[in-house]
Amino acid sequence: MPVKLRPATPADVPHLERWDHEPHVIAATSDDPEADVAFEDAEWLEEVSNDDPASAYLIAEIDGRPIGAMQVIDPALERTHYWGKDCPPNLCAMDIWIGEADCLGNGYGTEMMTIAINRAFADPKVEAIVIDPLNSNTDAHRFYQRLGFRPTGRRLFDDDDCLVHRLDRADWRFGDADA
Ligand SMILES: CC(C)(COP(=O)(O)OP(=O)(O)OC[C@H]1O[C@@H](n2cnc3c(N)ncnc32)[C@H](O)[C@@H]1OP(=O)(O)O)[C@@H](O)C(=O)NCCC(=O)NCCS
């Protein structure tokens, strides 16, 4: 597999900040047509340096070139309680964005998800992966559903109208790929 998925470090902050200004990343994070930055509240140095054991930022590289990022959390334990204080245990929540526009649609996102899902399901306690694309991001819905995710319902996260998707362990078909 050409994609390497490694922990983010402070040296990745310039890429993360640059990717926040890419139109395709902005479109995936806000329905506001006036939005000019993605993840506007993110202080990336703080985010990648955070010591929350229930949250990890990962960077995808192709031949040493950073191309995108993921956040992988335990949504029941993660400190901001983004998924709500009543979130059940034994789930893993993910977010993914390819920052480099020339790397979209080349299968890299599928590889990133495959690696991250295999790592998550390597923990026998993890029952399912959950993900919260905007309801408007139909390209991403197709991407997730091809991996086996199923939509479970609309949900507002702050002002974001999302269509939550869930991948149960029994529905994961790509478990032989490199973890
Ligand atoms: C979603 C995303 C990670 C998929 O990775 P990818 O490497 O582009 O996708 P792959 O080549 O593995 O698979 C192709 C599928 O990705 C989806 N896709 C492609 N470009 C996309 C884009 N700009 N935005 C969202 N999804 C896209 C489509 O479903 C596409 O399938 P199609 O051929 O039926 O149109 C990537 O496109 C991306 O980062 N998009 C912008 C951010 C985003 O939407 N993140 C998800 C938010 S929850």
The ligand as an SDF file (V2000), in Angstrom:
LIG
                    3D

 48 50  0  0  0  0  0  0  0  0999 V2000
  -13.8570   11.9690    0.9850 C   0  0  0  0  0  0  0  0  0  0  0  0
  -12.4010   11.6940    0.6250 C   0  0  0  0  0  0  0  0  0  0  0  0
  -11.5730   11.4270    1.8790 C   0  0  0  0  0  0  0  0  0  0  0  0
  -12.3370   10.4790   -0.2810 C   0  0  0  0  0  0  0  0  0  0  0  0
  -10.9910   10.2200   -0.6090 O   0  0  0  0  0  0  0  0  0  0  0  0
  -10.5740   10.0650   -2.1440 P   0  0  0  0  0  0  0  0  0  0  0  0
   -9.1810    9.5820   -2.1800 O   0  0  0  0  0  0  0  0  0  0  0  0
  -10.8840   11.3350   -2.8530 O   0  0  0  0  0  0  0  0  0  0  0  0
  -11.5980    8.9490   -2.5950 O   0  0  0  0  0  0  0  0  0  0  0  0
  -11.3100    7.5900   -3.3890 P   0  0  0  0  0  0  0  0  0  0  0  0
  -10.5370    7.9000   -4.6160 O   0  0  0  0  0  0  0  0  0  0  0  0
  -10.7710    6.5780   -2.4530 O   0  0  0  0  0  0  0  0  0  0  0  0
  -12.8040    7.2150   -3.7310 O   0  0  0  0  0  0  0  0  0  0  0  0
  -13.5020    8.0190   -4.6700 C   0  0  0  0  0  0  0  0  0  0  0  0
  -14.7690    8.5030   -4.0340 C   0  0  0  0  0  0  0  0  0  0  0  0
  -14.5220    9.5180   -3.0740 O   0  0  0  0  0  0  0  0  0  0  0  0
  -15.5770   10.4750   -3.1080 C   0  0  0  0  0  0  0  0  0  0  0  0
  -15.0040   11.7760   -3.4660 N   0  0  0  0  0  0  0  0  0  0  0  0
  -14.2180   12.1150   -4.4740 C   0  0  0  0  0  0  0  0  0  0  0  0
  -13.9190   13.4420   -4.4410 N   0  0  0  0  0  0  0  0  0  0  0  0
  -14.5340   13.9280   -3.3650 C   0  0  0  0  0  0  0  0  0  0  0  0
  -14.6280   15.2220   -2.7860 C   0  0  0  0  0  0  0  0  0  0  0  0
  -14.0100   16.3080   -3.3040 N   0  0  0  0  0  0  0  0  0  0  0  0
  -15.3380   15.3660   -1.6560 N   0  0  0  0  0  0  0  0  0  0  0  0
  -15.9730   14.3040   -1.0970 C   0  0  0  0  0  0  0  0  0  0  0  0
  -15.9190   13.0440   -1.6210 N   0  0  0  0  0  0  0  0  0  0  0  0
  -15.2090   12.8660   -2.7460 C   0  0  0  0  0  0  0  0  0  0  0  0
  -16.5500   10.0130   -4.1490 C   0  0  0  0  0  0  0  0  0  0  0  0
  -17.5150    9.1820   -3.5020 O   0  0  0  0  0  0  0  0  0  0  0  0
  -15.6970    9.1540   -5.0370 C   0  0  0  0  0  0  0  0  0  0  0  0
  -16.4090    8.1640   -5.6820 O   0  0  0  0  0  0  0  0  0  0  0  0
  -17.0720    8.3850   -7.1280 P   0  0  0  0  0  0  0  0  0  0  0  0
  -16.0240    7.9580   -8.0750 O   0  0  0  0  0  0  0  0  0  0  0  0
  -18.2590    7.5050   -7.0790 O   0  0  0  0  0  0  0  0  0  0  0  0
  -17.4160    9.8430   -7.2770 O   0  0  0  0  0  0  0  0  0  0  0  0
  -11.7610   12.8910   -0.1330 C   0  0  0  0  0  0  0  0  0  0  0  0
  -12.4410   13.0430   -1.3690 O   0  0  0  0  0  0  0  0  0  0  0  0
  -11.8100   14.1930    0.6240 C   0  0  0  0  0  0  0  0  0  0  0  0
  -10.9700   14.4130    1.4550 O   0  0  0  0  0  0  0  0  0  0  0  0
  -12.7990   15.0380    0.3190 N   0  0  0  0  0  0  0  0  0  0  0  0
  -12.9220   16.3370    0.9310 C   0  0  0  0  0  0  0  0  0  0  0  0
  -13.1560   16.2430    2.4250 C   0  0  0  0  0  0  0  0  0  0  0  0
  -14.3350   15.3520    2.7520 C   0  0  0  0  0  0  0  0  0  0  0  0
  -15.3640   15.3810    2.1010 O   0  0  0  0  0  0  0  0  0  0  0  0
  -14.1500   14.5760    3.8370 N   0  0  0  0  0  0  0  0  0  0  0  0
  -15.2130   13.7770    4.3910 C   0  0  0  0  0  0  0  0  0  0  0  0
  -15.9160   14.6110    5.3980 C   0  0  0  0  0  0  0  0  0  0  0  0
  -16.6980   13.6220    6.6160 S   0  0  0  0  0  0  0  0  0  0  0  0
  1  2  1  0
  2  3  1  0
  2  4  1  0
  2 36  1  0
  4  5  1  0
  5  6  1  0
  6  7  2  0
  6  8  1  0
  6  9  1  0
  9 10  1  0
 10 11  2  0
 10 12  1  0
 10 13  1  0
 13 14  1  0
 14 15  1  0
 15 16  1  0
 15 30  1  0
 16 17  1  0
 17 18  1  0
 17 28  1  0
 18 19  1  0
 18 27  1  0
 19 20  2  0
 20 21  1  0
 21 22  1  0
 21 27  2  0
 22 23  1  0
 22 24  2  0
 24 25  1  0
 25 26  2  0
 26 27  1  0
 28 29  1  0
 28 30  1  0
 30 31  1  0
 31 32  1  0
 32 33  2  0
 32 34  1  0
 32 35  1  0
 36 37  1  0
 36 38  1  0
 38 39  2  0
 38 40  1  0
 40 41  1  0
 41 42  1  0
 42 43  1  0
 43 44  2  0
 43 45  1  0
 45 46  1  0
 46 47  1  0
 47 48  1  0
M  END
$$$$
